[in-house]
Amino acid sequence: MQKDIEITINPSDSGKDDIILDKILVLLKMPAARIQGFKIHKRSIDARSRNVIFRLQLKVYIDEPKPAEAFNIQYTKVDGKKKVIIVGAGPAGLFAALQCIENGMKPIVLERGKDVKQRRRDLAMINKQGLVNTESNYCYGEGGAGTYSDGKLYTRSNKRGDINKVLQQFVAHGADEDILIDARPHIGTNKLPQIITAIRETILEAGGEVHFGHQVTDFIIENGKIKGVIINGELQLEAQAVVLATGHSARDIYTLLDRKGILVEAKPFALGVRIEHPQEIIDAAQYHCPVRSEFLPPAYYSLVEQVGARGIFSFCMCPGGIIAPCATHQEEIVVNGWSPSKRNNPFANSGTVVQVTLDDVPGTDPLRMMNFQAEIEKNAFTAGGGNLVAPGQRMVDFVEGRVSADLPVNSYLPGTKSVMLKDILPGFVADSLRNALPLFGKKMHGYYTNESILVGVESRSSSPVRIPRDRETFQHPQVEGLFPCAEGAGYAGGIVSAAIDGVNCANAIMKLI
């Protein structure tokens, strides 16, 4: 017999099986001999009171043994099978490839950037010298932007697909099993490269292909059906279907589709800044104590406010993290955040953004939101003065409209420059942030402080373009066999939802070919 229960436990006791077992026995009121084992399904922190506790959801095995768990997935060989081209080796592309193999199709993954090992050198050039390799950076390369985004696996996409299967595949390729039980799981930027490499090796061992330095520059379309792609302007590759999983920064793909008369649509997105505090401020606010217990992880937060008709919200919060330069071209500033697995850096950062609607950028050009986004990023670069130095301002100074005399020590390695951020951000974005930040401070004690820094600009929280597709077939309405996928097409937001969308596209292809 199996029974699902929930218990609470002190953080210092959360890893002690004997104490957990004692609580099970008290709750179920039965002798220890009947309990054959238990499994933690979910673990979350409850910090609503001053006594912070862990909540554990357990499956208890009564009068029957706890089954052994195995995460290794056996894939059959797909040499000689029907071919599927997958453009992009981010989470969507890699998981689409795994699902293609599971479905008996041969994936050919084309990635414009480099593998994770080679990619590190280009990231070092970005951080140390402010030099951007336009084909190998924080957005382009093996694993996509997800490789250097903390590996956050939290998602609300419960109805889109099998979240647990995605998490188990990560575990099978080297992720810690804790991601299966934590309420807000994350892998850590330091661990993701090895996991991504392991996924690539699985694809290759099964007979799939993964090619780096392969940028798709054109599509081969005949009679409304895609036949293949052109790579680097010269190499022609054919397949029965093409998954377009290029991520939200591949502006050349949006431009190519529009130029060829393939329907794309302007899409609302969000724009703002990345806000960084000393981690100890966030810990004190969330755990209601001056010093965080050694048994508690660095605290996170999630804040949202409505100012007039606009939503302002935090996202991609990185406890113990750093702010990273994520530009894909030299004369632009784009910031994002990530954390190592231990989340042990002294700062906490989060994107804090404002909704940008289609009415904010009037017109009929389907690429107008993308062009608007690019203009703001160029303004930020100019304000920073070059070498990827980012414009920054202390929080209270920003709200009260004065230049910061100096900026706090922060994690953004290329450096920050004190500016008036209102001169970079659109007026409605700056005004919305100015109104929301003091309100955030009322929700979370200590948040509204001049010890925090606003770094601009956080502009790529989601795609500013949607590539339409049929809800049932997942194909583009004009091009049979073309499967727009995940964040770059406007159908996902984060590693897990992108992976699920990749799986769904692969399953849709199986029905077609």
N, C-alpha and C positions, 0 to 999 in steps of 0.2 A: 504494500500500500504506500502511496505517496501523498504527502500533504504539504500545501503551500501555506507558509506563515510569514509574519513580519515581526522582527524584534528590534529593540533599540539597544545601543551599547555605547559605552564611553570610547572616545577616540583611542585612548591608550590600550584598550582591550580588543580593538577591532580585528587584530590578526591572531587572536588567541582562541584556537579551536575548543579548548577545554571550557572556557568561559561561555562561548557561544552554545556549546552542548548543554551546559547547566541551564541556560536560559530556555533552550528548547524543552528540556525536561520539565521545568517549572510550568511552561505554557501548556504543554500537551498532557501533563499530569500522568506520565507513564514511566515505567522502569527503564533504566539505561540500556538494558539488554535488548530491548525491542528496537532501539534506534541503530540502524545499520550504517548510517552516514547522512550527510547533508550537503547541499550545494547552494552557494550564494548566487542568486539570480540577478539582483540589483543592489548596489550600494550607493547611498546618497548621504549628504551632510545636511543636517537640520540645524541651522544657526538662528532660528527665530527667537530663541531665548538666550540668556547669558550662559546657560549650560549647554554648550554645543554637543550634539550627539550624532552618531551614525545610525541610519536606518538601513536594516538589512532585510531584503526579501529572500526567503529561503525555501528550497524544496527539501523536505525531510523524507528519508526512506525508512519506512517502518516495516519490520519483519521481512524485508527484502534487501539485497545488496545494492549499493550504489553502483550504477553502471560506469564502466570505464569510458573516457572520452578520447576521441581521436580526431585530429584536425587535418591530417594529411589527406589531400584530394587526389585521386588517381585519374589522370587524364589519358585518353586514348590518342594514338598517333593520327595526325591529320594530313600527313604527306599525300599529295595527289588529290585531296578533296577540293570541293568548290571553294573559290577564293573570295575573301572579303577584305577590301582595303579599309584600314582604319587610320584616319588622319589625326594624329595627335597621340602622344604617349602619356597623357595625364591620367587621373583616376578613371575617367569615363572610357578612354581608349584602352587602357590596360584591362579593365574589367570586362569591356566588350570583347576583347581578345580571348580572355579566359572562358567566357560564355560561348563564344564561337567554337572553341575547341571542345567544350562540353557537348555542344550541339552537332559536332562532326563536321565543322567547316574550318578552313585554313585561314587564320588571320594574317594579314600583312600590315604591320604597324609602321607608319611613316612619321618620323619626328624631325622637325626642322632643326632642333637644337642638338646638344651633345648628351652623352650618357652621364650619369650622376658623378662619376669620378672625374671626367674631364670638365664637367660643369663647375666644379668647385674653384678651379683656377680663375674662371671668368667672374665668379662672385667675389673672389678676393680682389680682383681689379676694380670692381664696382665700389667696394667698401673702402679700399685703401687709396685709390687714385681717382675715383669718380668717373671711370671709363666704362661705357656700356657696350657690350657686344650685342648687336641687335638680334642675333640668332641664338645666343646662349646667355641667359640671365635668370632672374628670379621667376620669370613667367615661362620662358621657353627652355625646353630640355626635358630629359627623361623624368617622368613623374609630374611634369607640369608645375604650375604654381603650388600644387598641393605638397610637393616635396619639401618646400621651405615655408610652410604655413602652420607649423606647430603640430600638424596631424590631428586637428580637432575632428572628432567623429560624431559629435552630437548632431542630431537631425530630427526634424519633425515629420520626415517623409515616410510615416508609418504605412500609408496606404499605397505607396508607389511600388513597393517591392519588399524583398526579404532582407531587412537590415541585418539580421543575425548571420545570414549567409555571408554577407560582405565582411562582417567583423571576423567570422571564422576563417575566411580566406586570408585576411591580414595576419591572424594568429598562425595559420599554417605556413606563412612566409616569414615568420620571425617576430611578430608583434607580441607584447606581453598579454597574457590571458586576462589581465585586469580590464582590458577594454570590453570584455564581454559582460562585465558586471557593473562598472562605474556608470553613474547616472550621466556624467559628462566626460566620456572617455576621450583620451588623446594619446598619441603615440610618442610625440617628441621629434623635433626637427633633426636631432642628432641620430635618431634610430631609423628614420624614414629611408635614407639612401640605401641601406642594406636590404630593407624590405622590398623596395622598388626593384633593386637588382635581382632579388630572388624571384619576383614575379616575372621579370623578363626571362630569367633562366627557365622557368616553368614553361613559358610560351615557346621558347626555342626547343626545349627537349621534346615537346609534343609535336614539333614539325611546323610551328608557326614561324613567322619572320618578324624581326624588328630592325629597322634601318634608321640610323641617325644622319643628320646633315641632309635630309630629304625633305625639301620644302615643296609643297604642292603649289604650282603656279598656274595651273589651268585644269579644267575638267573636260573630259571627252564625252560629249552628249550627242546621241543620234536618235532622231524621231522621239524626242521626249524621254529618252531612257539613258541613264549614265552607263558608260562602257568602261570608264577608267579615269586616270589622272595623268597629268604631265608633271614631272618632277624636275625642279631646278631649271625649268625652261627648255628641257631637251629630252629627258628620259620618259618614255611612254610605258605605263603599266596598266594592264586591264584586269578586271575582276567582275564578279556577278553583282556586287553591291559595294557601296562606299558609305562608311560611317564618318560623319564630319564632327570630330570631337576636338576642335582646335582651341577651346578656352575663350575667355572673354576679351583677350588682348590682341587677337589676330586680326587687326584692322584690314590687312591686305586681303583676307578671305572675304570679308564683308564687301569690300570694294570690288573684288573680282566678281562675286555673285551679282552685284548691282550692275556692273558693266556688261555682263552677259545677259542681262534681262531676266535673271532668276530672282524671284520675289524675295525681298527682305523688308523688314518693317522697323520703324523707329520704336524704341521701347523705353519706358520710364526706368530710371536708375536712381542711385543715391550718391550724394557728394558731401564731403566735409573734411574732417581732419582726423589725425590719430592723436589721442590724448594719453599722456604718460604721467603716472604718479610714482612716488616711492612705494614699493610694495607694502611697506609697513603701515602706510596710511590706509590702504585697502584692507589689510588684515585687521587692523584695529576697528575699522568701521563694521566689517562683516562678522567678526568673531567677538565683538563687544569686550575687547581686552587690550591692554597696552602692548602686550607681546604675544605673538602667536605661539601656541603650544607646538612642541616638536612633533606631536602626533597628528597634526592637522596640515593639510596641503596649503600652499599659498592661495589666498582667497581670490575668487573671481566675482564679477558683478554683471548684471544685465539691466540696463536702464532704458526706459522709453517715456516719451512725453509728447503730447499733442499741443502744438502752438498754432492757434487758428485752425486752418484746414490742413496743416502739414504735420507729418510724423517725423520726430527726431529720435534716433535710437542708437544705442551702442551695439556693436557686433564684433565678432572675431576677437574676443577679449583674451589677452595673453598674460596670465599671471607669471611673474618671474621671467619676463620675456624681453625682447628687444624690438625696436622699430627698424624695419629693413627698407632699403631703397629698391623699388620694384619697377623702375622705368624700363621700357623696352626700346627706347630711342634716346639718343644723347641729350637732346635739348628739351627734356621734360622731367618733372618731378612727380613720382608716384610713391606713396608710402604704404606699407603693410606691416604686419607684426607676426612674430613667431616666438616659440619657447622651446627650450630643450626638455627632455623627458622629465628631469627633476624639477623643472621650473624654479631654478635656484639663482636667477639673476636678481639684482636688487630693485628692479623696476617692474611695474604693471602697466600695460598699454592696451588700448581698445580703439577700434575705429568708432567714430561718432559722426553720424551722417544725417543728412536731410533729404527727404524725398524730392526728386526732381520730376515733374510731370511733363507730358507732351505739350501742354499749354505754356509751359515756361520757355519753350524753345519753338516758337511758331514756325510753320512752314509745311511743305509737303515732301521734302527730301528725306528718304528713309534713313539716311546716314547723318541726319542733322544732330541727333543726340550724341553720336560718336564724335562728330566734329566739335561740338560744344565741350565735351569732355576733354578732348585733345587741346583745345584752346586754354582751358583752365590749367592744365598740366604745364603748358609752355609758359604761362604767366608765373607759375610757381618757380620754374627754373630760372627765369629772368630775375625774379625777386631774390632768389638765393645767391645769385652772382656767379653761378657756374660750378663745375666739378661735383654736381649732385648735392651741393649744400642746400639744405631745405629751409624754407621760411618757417619761423617759429614765434610764439608769443606766450607769455604766462597767462593762465586762465583768467584771473581777475582783471588783469590789464586788458585782455581782449574784450571782456564784457563791459568794462568801464571806458574803453576807447582810448587807451594811451599806449605808447610804445614802451616795451619792457626795457628797462635800463640794462639788464643783462638776462641771460637765460640760465635755467638750472642745468646742472650736469644731467645728461640724458644718454640714452643708449644708441642714438642714431649715429653710426660711425663716420659717414662722410662729413658730418658737422651741421650745425644749425646757425641761422642768422636771424637776429631780432628784426621783425618787420611788423607792419600793421596788416594782419591777415584779411581784414575787411577790404583791402585794396586788391586782393587776389581772388577771393571768393565772390560769387555773384551776391548781390545785395540781399536777396531773399534767403540765401543760405546763411550768410553772416548774421542777419537779423534773427533767424530762427534759432541758431546756436546761442546767440547772446541771451535770448529769452529762456532757452531750455536749461543751460548750465546751472544757474542758481537754483532752479527747480530740482535738478538732479541732486544738488547739494542738500536740499531739504529731505530728499528721500534717503540719502546715504551720508551720514555725518562725516565731515572731513573731506568729502569729494571736492567741494568748491573751495579751492585754495590756490594761491599764487606759487605754491611749491610744485604745481603741475604745469606741464608744457603742452601746448597745442602745436602740432607739426603738420604742415600742409604739403600736398593734399592727398586725402584718402578718396580716390575717385573711381576705383575699380572693384567696388563691392559686388557688382553684377554687370551683366552685359547691357550696353545701351542700344543693342540691336537684337531683334528676334528673327530667326530663320524659321518660317512657318513649317508645320508638318501636320499630317492627318492624325487625328487622335487614335484611330484604330490601327492604321498600318505603320505609323511613325515615319512615313515617307514624305518628302517635300511634295506639295500639291501639283507642282509643274514637272517634276523630274522623277520618274520611276527609278527606284534603286538607290536614291540619295536619302540618307538618314541623318538629318540634323540632330545633334546630340548634346545634352548636358548644358553646362554654363554658357559656352560660346553661342549656343543656339537659343538660350533664354529659358531652359527647362530644368535648371538645377541651381543649387547654391551651396557648395561645400563638397568635401571629399565623398561622403557617404551617398548623398543624393546624386552626385555625378556618377559614382560607381553603379548605383541602381539604374540610372538612366542608360548607362552603357550596356548593362545586362538586358534591359528591356529592348533596346535597339537590336541586340544580337538575337534575341528570341523572335522579334518581328521579322528579321531577315530570314530566319529558318522557315517561316511560313511562306516567304516569297520565293526562295530558291531551293 
